[in-house]
């Protein structure tokens, strides 16, 4: 847990409001180990919450105004819960979106004011937006005396993303931010929302490899990929690609339009890889898990076409280094991060070498994070 960031929001709150905060809440970012673009196809994902989070120090208000200062942006935002309007205030829209989703679900909200800060890299594919949504949800829950149901709050976070922000994302990011468990990845069934805690084996490290390139999901091909998957599901006559086995796909793929066929092949094969990978972790078969990560990257690169030159360079470098079991792009793609599973004893050397080699190959300076699985959204 980042004590330094907690101290910063607490100290800034005391400075700006001349008293200690009533509450401190946090919600983590995440890295997805495997299972990419399967969540909005009702499939399976295997993310873990990371030890980087959004923190909010706050106090209740007696009215229905929400007033927040962001340390990261050095700016205030304020809105009235009775008159929510979209005004593109960047980070503030995620808080408003959470208020919108909660009120649409019938919750009576009370105002609050506070200070927030985070250390989840923005736009890197590590779910800084979901961390902000769930931290905001936790703030609304304590300010308004609402029950905290992680799965329900994750669903409302997804509603904020879909209906307020206009990004047709699945529920994975919000679920892992809400329900993460220290020391574990979570196998999430994105249809039933059932989760299975999957312990990371001893002696391995998860290393996040930030390419120093960024993408904007709202303006990217993300929504186009979702439409292509929906078209593929209609072709097979099913609710979602989750319902198609790989054998069924191979029997009927010849009749599909080429791009739609490749999109479907990725999702269907990725679901199978994710289930196998979760079992490999349980069995301690880290070599097989790494092989599945490598196959996932190839599928994302070639069939789903959401990788980038920098991501491919990063992944290929990682896979070539000693101690690396496997690596793949992570997140929606088009930029951002890759993730590698590395022998724990090799992690520090791996991080140094890949930093040097990637910078030499691209001229970009990457950020490398050796991460630990963290707990989900919490009142501290």
N, C-alpha and C positions, 0 to 999 in steps of 0.2 A: 504494500500500500504506500502511495506516494505522500509521505508525511510533509515534504517540502511544499507540495502544491496545496495540500490541506491548510498548511500554515499561511500560505500566501492569501487564499481567499478569506480566511478567518481574520488575518491582519488588515486586509483591505476593507473588509466589512466594518471592522471596528473603527477604522480611520474615517470612513464615509458616513457611518450611521451613529458613531459615538457610543456604541455599546457592543457587547459580544453578540454573535448570531444566536438565534434560538435553535437552529438546526443546521447540520452540514450533511449534504447528500452527495453521492458519487455514482457514476455509471461508467463502465469500461467500454473501450473499443474492442475490436475483435480481429482475429486473423482466421481465415477459413483454410483449414488444412487440406480439404478436398471436398468436392461437391459444388461446382460452380455453375451458375445459371440453371440449377435444378430446383431452387426454392419456389419460383413462381410457376413451375411445372408440377407442383404438388409432390416433389421428390424428396430426396434425402441429402442432408448436408452434415459436415463434420467440422464445425468451428470450435475455437476456444476463445474465451474472454482473455484479454491481455492486461498486463500491469501498467496500462496507460488509460487515463480516464478523464471525464469531465466532472468537475467539482463545483458545487454551488453552496455558498453560505447564505442563509436567508432568515427572515423573520416574517411572521404573519402581518397582514394589514387588516384594518377593520372595514375596508371598502372592497371594491372589485377591480382595483388597479393592480397591474403587474409592472414592476419597475426593476430593471436589471442592469448592472454594469458589467461589461466584459473586459477583463484584464487583457485578454489576447488582442482585442480590437481597440482598446482604450476608448470605448464609447458606451453611452447609455442607450437603452431602448425602453419604451413604455407603451402599454396599451390597456384598453378598458375591456374587460371580459364580456361586457354587454354589447360591444360594438367592434367585433373582430373584422379587420380589413387586411387584405394582402397588399403590402407596400414595398416588397422586395428589400427588406432591411437585412438581407443575408442571414447571419446567425440568428437574429431575432425571430425570423419566420418559423424556425423549428420549434421555438417555445410557443409561439402563437398557434402553430399547427397542432401541437399537443393539447393546448387549451380547446381548440376547435373540436378535436376528436373526442375529448372527454365530455364536453358539453353535448355533442351530438349523441353520445351514448347515455345521456341522461344524468350525468353527474353535476351536482351543484358546486361550483368552484368559488373559492375565496381568494382575494388578492394577496400578494406577497411581494417582497422586495429583497434583492440580494446582489451578490457578486459571484461571477463565475469565471473559471479558468480551466483550461484543459491541456493535456500533453499528447493527445491523439493527433498525429499529423493529418492536416486537412487535405482532402482530395487524393489521399494515398491508397484508398481501397481498404482502410482499416476501420471504417464505420464511425467516423467522427460525428456524422449526423445522427446515427442511432444512439450514440452515447449521449448526445445533447438532448435528444427526445426522451430517453429514459431517465436521465438526470432531472429534466424538467417534470416528467411524470411523477418522479419521487418527490420533488418539491411541491407540486400541486397536491399530492396525497397527504403530506404532512401539514400543509397549510390549510387544507380543507377537511381534514380528519376523514380521509377516504381509506377504505381497506386496500391493502397492497396485494394484488393478485398478479404475480409475474407474467403469466401467460396472457391474461386479459390486458395488462398494460403493454405488453409486446404487440398485441393485436391492434391496440389503439395507436401505438407508435407507427405501425405500418399504415394505418389510416391517415395519419398526419402526413406521411411521406407520399402516399398515393393521391389523396384528395386535396391536400393543401399545397404541397410542394410540386405535385404534378409528375412525380417519378413513380413508374409502375413497378416498384420493387416487390420482392417477396418478403417473407417474414423472418428470414434467418437472422439478419443483423439485430433486429429488436429482440428476438428470442434469446440470443446468446448474451446480449447486453443485460437482459433482465434475469436470466437464469444460470449464468456461468457459475462454475464451481472450481475453486482453487485446486490445482494438480490434475485437472481433467479437461478433456475435450468433451463436447456433447454431440451425440448422434441425434439429430432432430428429424422427425418425420413431419414435413411441412404441410401435410394434409391433416393429420390427427393432432398435431402439436405435441405428440408424445416425445419424450426425450430419454436417452439412455446415457448415463455418465460413463465415459470411457477414459480410464486412467492412462496418463502418459507413462510409458515404461521408464524405469530408472536408467540413468546414464545417457539420455538423449536431450537435446536442446532444440527448441524452435527458434529459428533465426529469420527475422523479417528483413527483406532487402529492398529498400526504397530507391527506386531508379532516379528520383529527382525529376520525374515527369508527372504531369497532372492531367486529369480529364474532368469534364463537367457532365455528370450523368443526364441532367435535364436536356442538354444540347447534344448528347451523343447518340449513338445508334442503339442504345439500350432498349428503348421502347420498340424500335424496329425489330430487334431480336425477339422480343416478347410476342409481337404480332406473328412473326414467322413460326414460332413454336405453337401458337394457337392454331395457325393454319395446318400445321402438321397433325395436331390432335384431331382436328376436324376430318382430315384425310383418313385417319385410323378409326374414326367414329367413337372417340373416347373423350372423357372430360378433360384429361391432361395427359402429357406424355409419360407421366408416372405409370400409367396403366398399360403401357406397351412394353413387352419383353424384347430383348435383342433378337431372339429367334423370330418373333412376329415381324419385327422391323425388316430383317433380311429377306423374309418371304414376300414382303409387299413393297419394298423400297423402289423397285424398278418403275413403278407408276408415278413416282413423285417428281415434282420439279426439282432441279438439281440443288439450288441453294437451300430450299426447304428440307430436302433430304439430308444434307450435311448438318443442318442445325439439329434436326431430330436425332441423327446418329450420335452427335455429341451428348445430348441430354440423356438419351436412353443408355448409352454406354457409361456415362458418368454416374448415373444412379447405381449401376451394378458395381462400378469401381468403389463408390463410397461405402456401400454395405460391406464389401470385401475388406476395405481398408479399416473400417471400424473393428471388425473381427481380428484383423492382423494386429491392431494395437492391443486388444485384450489378450491376445496370445503372445505378445511380445515379439512379433515377427516384424521388426523394424526394416529389415532389408526388403521384404515384400511391400511394406507400406511405401517405402521410397520408390520402388518400381511403379506403383500405382500413381504416385504423384507425377512421375515423369510422363507416364501415358496420358494423364489428365492434361498436362501442358500441351502435348502434341495435339490433342483433340481440340483444345481451346484455340490453339494457333491455327490449325488447318481447317477444321470443320466449323467451328463457331466464329472464327476470325475476329477475336477480340483481344489478341495480343498486340504487341508493338515491337519495333526494332529493339528498343532499349530493354524491354522485358525479355525478349529472346536472348539478347546478349547476356543479361544478368543470369538467367536460368542456365544457359549453357556453361557459363563460367562456374556457377555453383556446382553443377553436376560433375564438373571435371576435377574439383578439388577433393583432396583426401579427407575422409571423415564424413562426407556428405552422402546420406542414404538416398535422397531424392529432392527435387525442387520443381516448383511450378509457379506460374503467375497466380495471384490471388486477388479476389475482388472482381468487380465488373469488367475490368480490363481497360484497354486503350491508354494505359499509363499506370502510374502508381507503383505497387509493390509486387514482389515475388516472395515466396516463403520456402524455406529449406528445413529439412529434418537432418540434424547433424549429431554426431557423437558428442556427448557433453564435454569430454576431455579435449576435443578438437575445436570447440566453438570459438574460443578467443582467437586462435590462429586463423581459423576459417574467416572470421569477420575481418581481420586485418588484411588477409590476402585478397579477399574479394573486393574490398574497398579499393585497394591499389589497382587491381586488374581491371575493374569496371571503369574507374576514372581514366586509366590509360587508354582503354578501348573506345570510350565515348566522349571524353572531355567533360563529363558531368561528375559532380561530387555526390556520391550516394550517401544515404544514412542507413546504418546497419544497427538493428536492435536484437539483442538476445533476450527473448521474452519468457515469462513464466505464466502459466494459466492462472487466472484470477477469479474471484467471486463476482457475481452479477451485481446489479444496482442495489444500493444499500443506504440506509440511514446510519451515519457514522456515530 
